[in-house]
């Protein structure tokens, strides 16, 4: 129902259109469907009419749609005031009996009375009845306007209140296209917001991937640097072991002896020293024994 309230607000702020006038015409005709035609009225005898006043010229009865269009054009009535008459028309339809009949001008009187009451009840200022009589282009007099207004107020029991729910119920035909447009716009807006959200998430993922890639590159660079440093240190140590620098020969490196040969020479020297130590030990033992004997 919230969409219908939004649509009602849009409808009341929109200008009067031909569709609105057609809708009002149909709603007015439904109030009194059994309207007599001029041929039917002429078949029955009628009392002589009173002589017309000088300022009122006999007018040919226009169609209801032309009558409503003329009133809208001359009064510049607000859309809300014009459409509120539909609520009064439906209330009157519920009050009148189904077999109620009237003259051809009765539907014109009904609509004009509903419009006058709507303008007076829902606006701080509205035209006077003599102005409304002038807007009918002589079709109705001031006395006619006063009588219409009194009769309609009595039929409605002086209850002229109209709520938004009443308007939504009675103007549903005009509100449904607006509701469809609102729902379509809402779906499009949600789709656009969803696309924006997906784009933002995609950008965040790209930024996160870039950050991880930069950290990975930094870590790889650090590991490569450490590896190269270790290789350099090992290279320096191996070169210091395998290469003998001759400081007297302008620091030109000389190749050292073969490692295997050097180890053999060291082992032989060690074995020779060990034999000498053993021989000294035997000599000391013989001397000690001789002294004891």
Secondary structure as UniProt FT lines:
FT   HELIX           2..13
FT   HELIX           18..31
FT   STRAND          34..35
FT   HELIX           38..43
FT   TURN            54..55
FT   HELIX           64..75
FT   HELIX           79..95
FT   TURN            98..99
FT   STRAND          101..102
FT   TURN            104..105
FT   HELIX           106..122
FT   HELIX           129..135
FT   TURN            136..138
FT   HELIX           142..155
FT   TURN            156..158
FT   HELIX           164..170
FT   HELIX           172..242
FT   STRAND          243..246
FT   HELIX           247..249
FT   TURN            250..251
FT   STRAND          252..255
FT   HELIX           259..292
//
